[in-house]
Amino acid sequence: MSGVGAYTWADLRLTANLITLGRILLSPLLYVLILAASDSAGTSWAVVAVGWVLGASDYYDGWVARSSGSESRWGAFLDPLADKVMILGAAWCFVAVNRLFWVPVLIITARELLMSAARTRWARDGLSLPARHSAKLKTLMQGVALTVAALPPLEDVDWAVSLAIWLAVVITLYSGWRYWADGRAGAIAASGQ
């Protein structure tokens, strides 16, 4: 379990948090690009480029926070939120243009919402769970699946897109199970049982 202090408005101005906020604010551009490429099932080099820039910002904001010693409670809250906004929004746009099947996207969405609810509950109880390697792998695999869906050379290679999204589902469910187990163990330990 970890803690990074209280929420302060000044922390929102930290460089790492501004990068994270930028990822949230720029995510709709990714959605528009996917929807605008509906004739090619959402595939376009512009979607790939914007997706990679947003994905790189996910790595970069964490690196900035750690290297500058500016990790904050806002950052711990905003970073996973930005991931969800970007990944889920893009995934549902790919469903809208018939690039992704809705079932795996619904499974990923349900896991993200359930874990967010659990994380909120645990935070109210004073628990803060650091991101596990499996959670970072989950975000990476979701990004890879969306990149595969966006790549123009793979426009007609549906099996690759299906394989990528279902692999993302497996890793997403596994990381959710690990996170749930950590949260339960932390809650039990905190209650003194």
N, CA, C and O of each residue as an XYZ file, in Angstrom:
772
protein
N       0.844     -1.169      0.000
C       0.000      0.000      0.000
C       0.896      1.242      0.000
O       2.000      1.231      0.545
N       0.406      2.283     -0.609
C       1.219      3.495     -0.683
C       0.348      4.713     -0.454
O      -0.877      4.651     -0.568
N       0.986      5.807     -0.134
C       0.272      7.064      0.029
C       1.124      8.191     -0.506
O       2.349      8.141     -0.393
N       0.513      9.200     -1.083
C       1.259     10.316     -1.652
C       0.763     11.656     -1.122
O       0.989     12.685     -1.760
N       0.104     11.669      0.009
C      -0.338     12.928      0.578
C      -1.765     13.280      0.210
O      -2.487     12.491     -0.400
N      -2.153     14.487      0.597
C      -3.522     14.956      0.395
C      -3.696     15.575     -0.987
O      -2.724     15.921     -1.658
N      -4.953     15.705     -1.394
C      -5.276     16.424     -2.633
C      -5.072     17.909     -2.381
O      -5.601     18.457     -1.414
N      -4.301     18.564     -3.255
C      -4.170     20.021     -3.178
C      -4.324     20.577     -4.590
O      -3.874     19.968     -5.560
N      -4.960     21.731     -4.693
C      -5.169     22.345     -6.003
C      -3.842     22.694     -6.660
O      -3.728     22.648     -7.884
N      -2.842     23.040     -5.865
C      -1.529     23.377     -6.424
C      -0.927     22.191     -7.169
O      -0.205     22.373     -8.150
N      -1.221     20.978     -6.708
C      -0.672     19.779     -7.368
C      -1.196     19.606     -8.789
O      -0.548     18.951     -9.605
N      -2.349     20.177     -9.098
C      -2.865     20.076    -10.461
C      -1.951     20.786    -11.457
O      -1.954     20.464    -12.645
N      -1.170     21.751    -10.972
C      -0.270     22.512    -11.852
C       1.085     21.839    -12.031
O       1.933     22.349    -12.762
N       1.300     20.709    -11.379
C       2.555     19.985    -11.573
C       2.648     19.511    -13.022
O       1.641     19.125    -13.615
N       3.830     19.538    -13.581
C       4.026     19.192    -14.991
C       3.426     17.826    -15.323
O       2.731     17.683    -16.329
N       3.689     16.831    -14.489
C       3.168     15.484    -14.763
C       1.641     15.489    -14.818
O       1.053     14.825    -15.672
N       0.999     16.222    -13.926
C      -0.460     16.270    -13.922
C      -1.007     17.054    -15.104
O      -2.079     16.730    -15.614
N      -0.294     18.070    -15.546
C      -0.716     18.810    -16.737
C      -0.638     17.923    -17.980
O      -1.493     18.010    -18.861
N       0.380     17.076    -18.051
C       0.483     16.129    -19.166
C      -0.700     15.167    -19.136
O      -1.302     14.883    -20.172
N      -1.029     14.673    -17.957
C      -2.166     13.750    -17.809
C      -3.472     14.441    -18.191
O      -4.292     13.861    -18.902
N      -3.671     15.670    -17.729
C      -4.876     16.422    -18.099
C      -4.933     16.645    -19.609
O      -6.006     16.591    -20.210
N      -3.781     16.893    -20.213
C      -3.724     17.035    -21.667
C      -4.178     15.775    -22.377
O      -4.852     15.845    -23.404
N      -3.805     14.605    -21.826
C      -4.242     13.339    -22.422
C      -5.761     13.215    -22.368
O      -6.384     12.748    -23.322
N      -6.346     13.628    -21.269
C      -7.810     13.585    -21.145
C      -8.449     14.544    -22.156
O      -9.399     14.182    -22.850
N      -7.925     15.752    -22.230
C      -8.518     16.770    -23.102
C      -8.326     16.467    -24.584
O      -9.151     16.868    -25.406
N      -7.246     15.762    -24.939
C      -6.990     15.441    -26.347
C      -7.613     14.123    -26.798
O      -7.648     13.837    -27.995
N      -8.101     13.325    -25.866
C      -8.709     12.044    -26.240
C      -9.872     12.207    -27.220
O      -9.983     11.393    -28.137
N     -10.741     13.206    -27.082
C     -11.809     13.367    -28.076
C     -11.308     13.545    -29.505
O     -12.006     13.177    -30.450
N     -10.112     14.103    -29.680
C      -9.540     14.195    -31.024
C      -9.356     12.795    -31.603
O      -9.628     12.571    -32.783
N      -8.899     11.862    -30.789
C      -8.746     10.470    -31.230
C     -10.095      9.890    -31.639
O     -10.198      9.210    -32.660
N     -11.122     10.156    -30.851
C     -12.463      9.648    -31.167
C     -12.952     10.183    -32.516
O     -13.473      9.439    -33.346
N     -12.771     11.488    -32.710
C     -13.220     12.118    -33.956
C     -12.490     11.506    -35.143
O     -13.104     11.240    -36.176
N     -11.195     11.281    -35.010
C     -10.423     10.700    -36.114
C     -10.890      9.282    -36.444
O     -10.973      8.910    -37.614
N     -11.193      8.494    -35.416
C     -11.682      7.130    -35.655
C     -13.033      7.187    -36.379
O     -13.237      6.502    -37.381
N     -13.934      7.995    -35.871
C     -15.270      8.097    -36.466
C     -15.213      8.680    -37.873
O     -15.996      8.289    -38.738
N     -14.294      9.609    -38.107
C     -14.160     10.201    -39.437
C     -13.623      9.200    -40.457
O     -13.824      9.362    -41.661
N     -12.949      8.178    -39.975
C     -12.402      7.147    -40.866
C     -13.331      5.941    -40.956
O     -12.876      4.815    -41.154
N     -14.616      6.176    -40.812
C     -15.577      5.068    -40.808
C     -15.586      4.290    -42.121
O     -15.900      3.100    -42.125
N     -15.248      4.940    -43.232
C     -15.199      4.247    -44.524
C     -14.127      3.157    -44.551
O     -14.217      2.202    -45.322
N     -13.104      3.314    -43.693
C     -12.029      2.316    -43.618
C     -12.028      1.625    -42.251
O     -10.983      1.191    -41.765
N     -13.218      1.530    -41.634
C     -13.389      0.874    -40.326
C     -12.511      1.502    -39.245
O     -12.048      0.810    -38.338
N     -12.286      2.799    -39.341
C     -11.530      3.504    -38.312
C     -10.031      3.462    -38.489
O      -9.296      4.044    -37.693
N      -9.562      2.774    -39.531
C      -8.116      2.705    -39.732
C      -7.620      3.978    -40.409
O      -8.201      4.446    -41.388
N      -6.543      4.526    -39.874
C      -5.892      5.674    -40.510
C      -4.579      5.934    -39.790
O      -4.428      5.646    -38.603
N      -3.636      6.487    -40.541
C      -2.347      6.821    -39.933
C      -2.500      7.959    -38.928
O      -1.730      8.043    -37.971
N      -3.471      8.824    -39.129
C      -3.715      9.903    -38.155
C      -4.165      9.317    -36.820
O      -3.734      9.781    -35.764
N      -5.031      8.298    -36.857
C      -5.469      7.637    -35.617
C      -4.271      6.998    -34.930
O      -4.106      7.130    -33.717
N      -3.431      6.305    -35.701
C      -2.241      5.670    -35.133
C      -1.340      6.722    -34.490
O      -0.889      6.542    -33.359
N      -1.078      7.812    -35.198
C      -0.172      8.847    -34.688
C      -0.705      9.491    -33.409
O       0.029      9.626    -32.431
N      -1.967      9.884    -33.412
C      -2.538     10.517    -32.213
C      -2.591      9.509    -31.063
O      -2.308      9.859    -29.917
N      -2.946      8.282    -31.361
C      -2.966      7.243    -30.327
C      -1.597      7.029    -29.711
O      -1.477      6.883    -28.494
N      -0.566      7.009    -30.538
C       0.792      6.835    -30.019
C       1.232      8.026    -29.191
O       1.878      7.853    -28.157
N       0.896      9.230    -29.623
C       1.252     10.414    -28.836
C       0.563     10.357    -27.471
O       1.186     10.616    -26.441
N      -0.715     10.021    -27.472
C      -1.437      9.923    -26.198
C      -0.862      8.795    -25.344
O      -0.704      8.951    -24.134
N      -0.551      7.666    -25.965
C       0.047      6.555    -25.229
C       1.411      6.917    -24.662
O       1.729      6.558    -23.528
N       2.219      7.629    -25.445
C       3.531      8.056    -24.963
C       3.388      9.013    -23.788
O       4.215      9.004    -22.876
N       2.348      9.833    -23.804
C       2.142     10.763    -22.688
C       1.843     10.005    -21.401
O       2.140     10.492    -20.311
N       1.254      8.807    -21.520
C       0.990      7.979    -20.338
C       2.305      7.542    -19.699
O       2.431      7.546    -18.474
N       3.264      7.173    -20.502
C       4.584      6.819    -19.976
C       5.291      8.064    -19.448
O       5.856      8.055    -18.354
N       5.250      9.130    -20.236
C       6.025     10.328    -19.931
C       5.557     11.008    -18.649
O       6.391     11.468    -17.868
N       4.243     11.085    -18.408
C       3.778     11.758    -17.184
C       4.262     11.023    -15.941
O       4.629     11.654    -14.950
N       4.266      9.699    -15.986
C       4.770      8.934    -14.845
C       6.262      9.127    -14.636
O       6.732      9.248    -13.505
N       7.003      9.154    -15.740
C       8.440      9.364    -15.659
C       8.742     10.748    -15.069
O       9.613     10.886    -14.210
N       8.017     11.765    -15.535
C       8.223     13.124    -15.018
C       7.924     13.167    -13.521
O       8.688     13.747    -12.750
N       6.818     12.556    -13.109
C       6.447     12.578    -11.689
C       7.510     11.891    -10.832
O       7.912     12.415     -9.794
N       7.961     10.719    -11.273
C       8.957      9.982    -10.483
C      10.311     10.690    -10.472
O      10.934     10.820     -9.418
N      10.767     11.150    -11.639
C      12.108     11.746    -11.714
C      12.188     13.108    -11.020
O      13.256     13.510    -10.559
N      11.068     13.810    -10.947
C      11.082     15.122    -10.294
C      10.598     15.055     -8.844
O      10.568     16.066     -8.142
N      10.222     13.857     -8.408
C       9.714     13.725     -7.037
C       8.381     14.423     -6.843
O       8.048     14.834     -5.731
N       7.606     14.560     -7.930
C       6.336     15.292     -7.844
C       5.119     14.361     -7.930
O       4.070     14.752     -8.441
N       5.263     13.145     -7.433
C       4.104     12.255     -7.393
C       3.072     12.870     -6.451
O       3.410     13.394     -5.389
N       1.824     12.793     -6.858
C       0.785     13.432     -6.062
C      -0.470     12.572     -6.048
O      -0.633     11.662     -6.861
N      -1.334     12.876     -5.122
C      -2.605     12.167     -5.054
C      -3.434     12.438     -6.307
O      -4.115     11.547     -6.812
N      -3.371     13.688     -6.810
C      -4.074     14.000     -8.056
C      -3.559     13.138     -9.193
O      -4.340     12.609     -9.984
N      -2.244     12.998     -9.275
C      -1.659     12.174    -10.324
C      -2.088     10.720    -10.212
O      -2.385     10.072    -11.216
N      -2.120     10.211     -8.986
C      -2.545      8.829     -8.764
C      -4.005      8.630     -9.161
O      -4.397      7.533     -9.558
N      -4.804      9.679     -9.057
C      -6.211      9.608     -9.461
C      -6.378      9.850    -10.965
O      -7.092      9.113    -11.645
N      -5.717     10.883    -11.469
C      -5.924     11.298    -12.861
C      -5.330     10.330    -13.885
O      -5.911     10.133    -14.951
N      -4.171      9.720    -13.573
C      -3.523      8.869    -14.560
C      -4.390      7.676    -14.966
O      -4.582      7.458    -16.162
N      -4.922      6.895    -14.020
C      -5.803      5.802    -14.459
C      -7.096      6.313    -15.102
O      -7.646      5.658    -15.987
N      -7.584      7.477    -14.663
C      -8.768      8.053    -15.296
C      -8.473      8.397    -16.757
O      -9.282      8.112    -17.641
N      -7.321      9.005    -17.006
C      -6.940      9.356    -18.380
C      -6.819      8.102    -19.242
O      -7.226      8.101    -20.404
N      -6.260      7.039    -18.673
C      -6.164      5.769    -19.416
C      -7.549      5.278    -19.813
O      -7.769      4.868    -20.953
N      -8.469      5.322    -18.875
C      -9.834      4.841    -19.147
C     -10.532      5.717    -20.188
O     -11.188      5.204    -21.094
N     -10.393      7.021    -20.061
C     -11.015      7.933    -21.021
C     -10.498      7.655    -22.423
O     -11.277      7.558    -23.371
N      -9.181      7.525    -22.553
C      -8.584      7.315    -23.861
C      -8.926      5.926    -24.413
O      -9.415      5.811    -25.537
N      -8.675      4.883    -23.637
C      -8.837      3.500    -24.110
C     -10.307      3.168    -24.360
O     -10.663      2.688    -25.436
N     -11.158      3.423    -23.370
C     -12.566      3.041    -23.532
C     -13.254      3.873    -24.604
O     -14.045      3.345    -25.385
N     -12.961      5.157    -24.647
C     -13.567      6.001    -25.676
C     -13.182      5.549    -27.070
O     -14.033      5.444    -27.954
N     -11.892      5.281    -27.268
C     -11.426      4.822    -28.579
C     -12.014      3.452    -28.914
O     -12.430      3.217    -30.049
N     -12.051      2.553    -27.940
C     -12.588      1.211    -28.189
C     -14.051      1.279    -28.619
O     -14.452      0.601    -29.565
N     -14.840      2.087    -27.935
C     -16.260      2.195    -28.310
C     -16.428      2.888    -29.673
O     -17.381      2.601    -30.397
N     -15.520      3.786    -30.018
C     -15.561      4.364    -31.372
C     -15.271      3.290    -32.414
O     -15.890      3.273    -33.478
N     -14.331      2.395    -32.113
C     -14.059      1.292    -33.044
C     -15.258      0.349    -33.150
O     -15.495     -0.230    -34.211
N     -16.010      0.190    -32.072
C     -17.253     -0.589    -32.143
C     -18.239      0.130    -33.061
O     -18.902     -0.501    -33.884
N     -18.333      1.444    -32.917
C     -19.287      2.229    -33.713
C     -19.007      2.150    -35.215
O     -19.929      2.247    -36.025
N     -17.731      1.974    -35.585
C     -17.391      1.879    -37.015
C     -17.217      0.421    -37.451
O     -16.664      0.135    -38.513
N     -17.701     -0.490    -36.608
C     -17.677     -1.933    -36.900
C     -16.277     -2.514    -37.059
O     -16.074     -3.458    -37.822
N     -15.323     -1.955    -36.345
C     -13.963     -2.491    -36.362
C     -13.764     -3.507    -35.254
O     -13.080     -4.513    -35.442
N     -14.367     -3.243    -34.089
C     -14.288     -4.163    -32.953
C     -15.676     -4.695    -32.638
O     -16.679     -3.996    -32.785
N     -15.712     -5.948    -32.201
C     -16.948     -6.559    -31.723
C     -17.235     -5.985    -30.340
O     -16.307     -5.753    -29.564
N     -18.497     -5.755    -30.023
C     -18.860     -5.070    -28.780
C     -18.621     -5.915    -27.527
O     -18.419     -5.348    -26.454
N     -18.636     -7.233    -27.619
C     -18.513     -8.074    -26.414
C     -17.172     -7.877    -25.696
O     -17.178     -7.623    -24.491
N     -16.021     -7.983    -26.378
C     -14.776     -7.760    -25.634
C     -14.653     -6.336    -25.088
O     -14.079     -6.125    -24.020
N     -15.182     -5.381    -25.807
C     -15.126     -3.994    -25.333
C     -16.012     -3.826    -24.102
O     -15.648     -3.104    -23.174
N     -17.154     -4.475    -24.086
C     -18.026     -4.432    -22.913
C     -17.354     -5.099    -21.708
O     -17.459     -4.600    -20.587
N     -16.667     -6.218    -21.931
C     -15.965     -6.893    -20.836
C     -14.885     -5.978    -20.253
O     -14.769     -5.842    -19.035
N     -14.104     -5.357    -21.127
C     -13.063     -4.435    -20.655
C     -13.685     -3.260    -19.910
O     -13.183     -2.852    -18.862
N     -14.767     -2.719    -20.441
C     -15.449     -1.594    -19.800
C     -15.966     -1.985    -18.416
O     -15.787     -1.242    -17.451
N     -16.606     -3.151    -18.321
C     -17.142     -3.614    -17.032
C     -16.021     -3.775    -16.015
O     -16.167     -3.368    -14.863
N     -14.910     -4.362    -16.427
C     -13.776     -4.542    -15.505
C     -13.278     -3.182    -15.029
O     -13.037     -2.990    -13.837
N     -13.122     -2.241    -15.954
C     -12.602     -0.924    -15.576
C     -13.542     -0.204    -14.611
O     -13.091      0.422    -13.652
N     -14.838     -0.294    -14.862
C     -15.806      0.360    -13.969
C     -15.850     -0.309    -12.599
O     -15.913      0.371    -11.575
N     -15.816     -1.640    -12.579
C     -15.822     -2.353    -11.296
C     -14.565     -2.049    -10.483
O     -14.643     -1.833     -9.273
N     -13.423     -2.032    -11.136
C     -12.181     -1.737    -10.415
C     -12.141     -0.289     -9.953
O     -11.605      0.005     -8.884
N     -12.699      0.615    -10.742
C     -12.756      2.022    -10.318
C     -13.641      2.172     -9.083
O     -13.307      2.911     -8.157
N     -14.766      1.471     -9.076
C     -15.656      1.516     -7.907
C     -14.960      0.930     -6.684
O     -15.047      1.485     -5.589
N     -14.272     -0.188     -6.872
C     -13.558     -0.809     -5.750
C     -12.437      0.101     -5.263
O     -12.234      0.262     -4.060
N     -11.718      0.688     -6.199
C     -10.621      1.588     -5.832
C     -11.140      2.787     -5.033
O     -10.506      3.211     -4.067
N     -12.294      3.331     -5.436
C     -12.905      4.446     -4.718
C     -13.294      4.023     -3.307
O     -13.054      4.749     -2.342
N     -13.889      2.853     -3.196
C     -14.292      2.343     -1.872
C     -13.071      2.148     -0.977
O     -13.075      2.549      0.187
N     -12.031      1.535     -1.525
C     -10.822      1.303     -0.733
C     -10.168      2.622     -0.340
O      -9.640      2.745      0.765
N     -10.197      3.611     -1.234
C      -9.614      4.917     -0.919
C     -10.357      5.566      0.247
O      -9.742      6.189      1.112
N     -11.690      5.417      0.267
C     -12.469      5.950      1.393
C     -12.072      5.291      2.703
O     -12.167      5.892      3.773
N     -11.619      4.031      2.599
C     -11.177      3.297      3.787
C      -9.699      3.534      4.093
O      -9.139      2.916      4.998
N      -9.070      4.437      3.329
C      -7.680      4.779      3.577
C      -6.666      3.893      2.866
O      -5.470      3.982      3.146
N      -7.118      3.047      1.960
C      -6.198      2.177      1.220
C      -5.850      2.794     -0.121
O      -6.718      3.311     -0.825
N      -4.583      2.735     -0.466
C      -4.129      3.162     -1.781
C      -3.263      2.042     -2.326
O      -2.224      1.717     -1.752
N      -3.686      1.457     -3.425
C      -2.950      0.335     -3.997
C      -2.101      0.809     -5.172
O      -2.621      1.403     -6.117
N      -0.796      0.548     -5.114
C       0.048      0.938     -6.249
C      -0.262      0.062     -7.457
O      -0.745     -1.062     -7.323
N       0.023      0.596     -8.629
C      -0.203     -0.175     -9.856
C       0.760     -1.360     -9.894
O       1.962     -1.205     -9.679
N       0.226     -2.518    -10.166
C       1.039     -3.718    -10.325
C       1.571     -3.770    -11.748
O       1.099     -3.062    -12.638
N       2.554     -4.616    -11.934
C       3.081     -4.842    -13.283
C       1.971     -5.320    -14.212
O       1.926     -4.929    -15.378
N       1.066     -6.170    -13.697
C      -0.017     -6.692    -14.542
C      -0.957     -5.579    -15.003
O      -1.509     -5.659    -16.100
N      -1.147     -4.544    -14.185
C      -2.002     -3.420    -14.585
C      -1.332     -2.597    -15.683
O      -1.993     -2.117    -16.604
N      -0.024     -2.443    -15.577
C       0.704     -1.718    -16.626
C       0.697     -2.518    -17.922
O       0.567     -1.953    -19.008
N       0.839     -3.838    -17.804
C       0.767     -4.710    -18.974
C      -0.623     -4.659    -19.604
O      -0.761     -4.686    -20.826
N      -1.653     -4.584    -18.753
C      -3.036     -4.479    -19.236
C      -3.219     -3.233    -20.092
O      -3.762     -3.307    -21.194
N      -2.768     -2.091    -19.590
C      -2.904     -0.842    -20.333
C      -2.121     -0.911    -21.643
O      -2.599     -0.461    -22.685
N      -0.922     -1.477    -21.583
C      -0.119     -1.629    -22.795
C      -0.828     -2.516    -23.811
O      -0.891     -2.174    -24.992
N      -1.364     -3.654    -23.366
C      -2.021     -4.577    -24.301
C      -3.290     -3.972    -24.877
O      -3.607     -4.199    -26.045
N      -4.022     -3.203    -24.073
C      -5.197     -2.520    -24.610
C      -4.774     -1.531    -25.694
O      -5.423     -1.427    -26.734
N      -3.685     -0.807    -25.447
C      -3.173      0.128    -26.440
C      -2.698     -0.580    -27.704
O      -2.921     -0.092    -28.812
N      -2.046     -1.726    -27.541
C      -1.601     -2.509    -28.695
C      -2.817     -2.967    -29.509
O      -2.814     -2.885    -30.737
N      -3.849     -3.447    -28.819
C      -5.053     -3.909    -29.521
C      -5.686     -2.772    -30.324
O      -6.122     -2.976    -31.457
N      -5.736     -1.583    -29.738
C      -6.311     -0.446    -30.454
C      -5.411     -0.007    -31.611
O      -5.903      0.440    -32.647
N      -4.097     -0.133    -31.436
C      -3.177      0.185    -32.528
C      -3.375     -0.791    -33.685
O      -3.414     -0.386    -34.846
N      -3.499     -2.071    -33.364
C      -3.750     -3.081    -34.398
C      -5.048     -2.742    -35.134
O      -5.121     -2.850    -36.358
N      -6.068     -2.333    -34.382
C      -7.351     -1.972    -34.997
C      -7.217     -0.747    -35.895
O      -7.953     -0.618    -36.873
N      -6.296      0.147    -35.579
C      -6.159      1.412    -36.319
C      -5.235      1.332    -37.529
O      -5.306      2.189    -38.410
N      -4.371      0.326    -37.590
C      -3.360      0.272    -38.647
C      -3.977      0.038    -40.027
O      -4.630     -0.983    -40.244
N      -3.780      0.966    -40.957
C      -4.340      0.792    -42.307
C      -3.930     -0.505    -43.013
O      -4.766     -1.091    -43.701
N      -2.677     -0.987    -42.876
C      -2.345     -2.240    -43.563
C      -3.129     -3.451    -43.035
O      -3.191     -4.489    -43.694
N      -3.723     -3.313    -41.850
C      -4.490     -4.422    -41.267
C      -6.002     -4.234    -41.419
O      -6.789     -4.923    -40.768
N      -6.397     -3.302    -42.277
C      -7.831     -3.015    -42.433
C      -8.647     -4.266    -42.744
O      -9.760     -4.410    -42.239
N      -8.126     -5.157    -43.550
C      -8.871     -6.367    -43.929
C      -8.382     -7.619    -43.209
O      -8.721     -8.733    -43.609
N      -7.596     -7.452    -42.161
C      -7.051     -8.590    -41.418
C      -7.801     -8.696    -40.082
O      -7.244     -8.437    -39.016
N      -9.054     -9.077    -40.172
C      -9.927     -9.099    -39.000
C      -9.448    -10.054    -37.913
O      -9.636     -9.776    -36.729
N      -8.832    -11.178    -38.292
C      -8.385    -12.135    -37.286
C      -7.332    -11.508    -36.361
O      -7.313    -11.800    -35.166
N      -6.458    -10.651    -36.902
C      -5.427    -10.003    -36.088
C      -6.057     -9.040    -35.084
O      -5.626     -8.959    -33.934
N      -7.067     -8.321    -35.525
C      -7.765     -7.382    -34.646
C      -8.493     -8.158    -33.546
O      -8.440     -7.783    -32.375
N      -9.174     -9.242    -33.932
C      -9.885    -10.069    -32.942
C      -8.923    -10.683    -31.941
O      -9.184    -10.676    -30.738
N      -7.810    -11.214    -32.434
C      -6.818    -11.811    -31.540
C      -6.284    -10.775    -30.555
O      -6.172    -11.050    -29.361
N      -5.957     -9.596    -31.050
C      -5.399     -8.552    -30.191
C      -6.388     -8.119    -29.118
O      -6.006     -7.974    -27.956
N      -7.644     -7.912    -29.478
C      -8.608     -7.437    -28.478
C      -8.919     -8.523    -27.460
O      -9.096     -8.222    -26.280
N      -8.991     -9.798    -27.894
C      -9.266    -10.871    -26.932
C      -8.066    -11.119    -26.017
O      -8.256    -11.462    -24.850
N      -6.843    -10.955    -26.510
C      -5.674    -11.023    -25.625
C      -5.736     -9.893    -24.598
O      -5.409    -10.089    -23.428
N      -6.151     -8.725    -25.041
C      -6.311     -7.603    -24.105
C      -7.360     -7.930    -23.050
O      -7.198     -7.568    -21.885
N      -8.432     -8.611    -23.444
C      -9.471     -9.002    -22.479
C      -8.888     -9.943    -21.424
O      -9.124     -9.763    -20.230
N      -8.133    -10.938    -21.864
C      -7.551    -11.913    -20.925
C      -6.649    -11.203    -19.916
O      -6.769    -11.428    -18.712
N      -5.752    -10.351    -20.399
C      -4.839     -9.634    -19.502
C      -5.600     -8.662    -18.616
O      -5.249     -8.477    -17.451
N      -6.642     -8.038    -19.161
C      -7.470     -7.113    -18.383
C      -8.158     -7.836    -17.229
O      -8.175     -7.336    -16.104
N      -8.722     -9.003    -17.502
C      -9.389     -9.769    -16.449
C      -8.388    -10.281    -15.419
O      -8.671    -10.264    -14.221
N      -7.230    -10.734    -15.868
C      -6.202    -11.206    -14.944
C      -5.745    -10.080    -14.023
O      -5.650    -10.269    -12.810
N      -5.463     -8.912    -14.590
C      -4.998     -7.802    -13.754
C      -6.089     -7.343    -12.789
O      -5.795     -6.927    -11.669
N      -7.344     -7.420    -13.221
C      -8.449     -7.079    -12.324
C      -8.535     -8.042    -11.158
O      -8.772     -7.639    -10.018
N      -8.341     -9.325    -11.454
C      -8.352    -10.337    -10.386
C      -7.222    -10.072     -9.400
O      -7.441    -10.154     -8.191
N      -6.017     -9.757     -9.879
C      -4.872     -9.474     -9.001
C      -5.137     -8.227     -8.153
O      -4.846     -8.199     -6.957
N      -5.688     -7.211     -8.790
C      -5.977     -5.970     -8.081
C      -7.034     -6.208     -7.001
O      -6.917     -5.704     -5.884
N      -8.056     -6.974     -7.344
C      -9.111     -7.298     -6.380
C      -8.524     -8.057     -5.192
O      -8.856     -7.763     -4.044
N      -7.661     -9.026     -5.460
C      -7.039     -9.804     -4.379
C      -6.195     -8.901     -3.487
O      -6.230     -9.038     -2.264
N      -5.434     -7.977     -4.081
C      -4.638     -7.034     -3.293
C      -5.526     -6.150     -2.429
O      -5.227     -5.910     -1.259
N      -6.613     -5.669     -3.009
C      -7.534     -4.797     -2.268
C      -8.193     -5.520     -1.115
O      -8.312     -4.975     -0.018
N      -8.621     -6.743     -1.360
C      -9.236     -7.538     -0.289
C      -8.234     -7.796      0.838
O      -8.564     -7.669      2.017
N      -7.003     -8.161      0.456
C      -5.969     -8.425      1.469
C      -5.677     -7.151      2.271
O      -5.517     -7.202      3.490
N      -5.610     -6.022      1.582
C      -5.365     -4.754      2.276
C      -6.497     -4.371      3.200
O      -6.267     -3.869      4.301
N      -7.741     -4.609      2.749
C      -8.902     -4.292      3.581
C      -8.941     -5.180      4.802
O      -9.256     -4.714      5.896
N      -8.629     -6.440      4.639
C      -8.616     -7.372      5.777
C      -7.521     -6.972      6.760
O      -7.744     -6.949      7.971
N      -6.333     -6.654      6.234
C      -5.225     -6.245      7.104
C      -5.554     -4.958      7.844
O      -5.222     -4.815      9.021
N      -6.208     -4.016      7.160
C      -6.549     -2.737      7.778
C      -7.595     -2.883      8.869
O      -7.617     -2.123      9.836
N      -8.468     -3.881      8.695
C      -9.512     -4.074      9.700
C      -8.991     -4.881     10.897
O      -9.693     -5.029     11.897
N      -7.766     -5.400     10.796
C      -7.171     -6.116     11.911
C      -7.636     -7.547     12.060
O      -7.478     -8.133     13.131
N      -8.210     -8.131     11.007
C      -8.690     -9.517     11.094
C      -7.584    -10.477     10.751
O      -7.793    -11.690     10.768
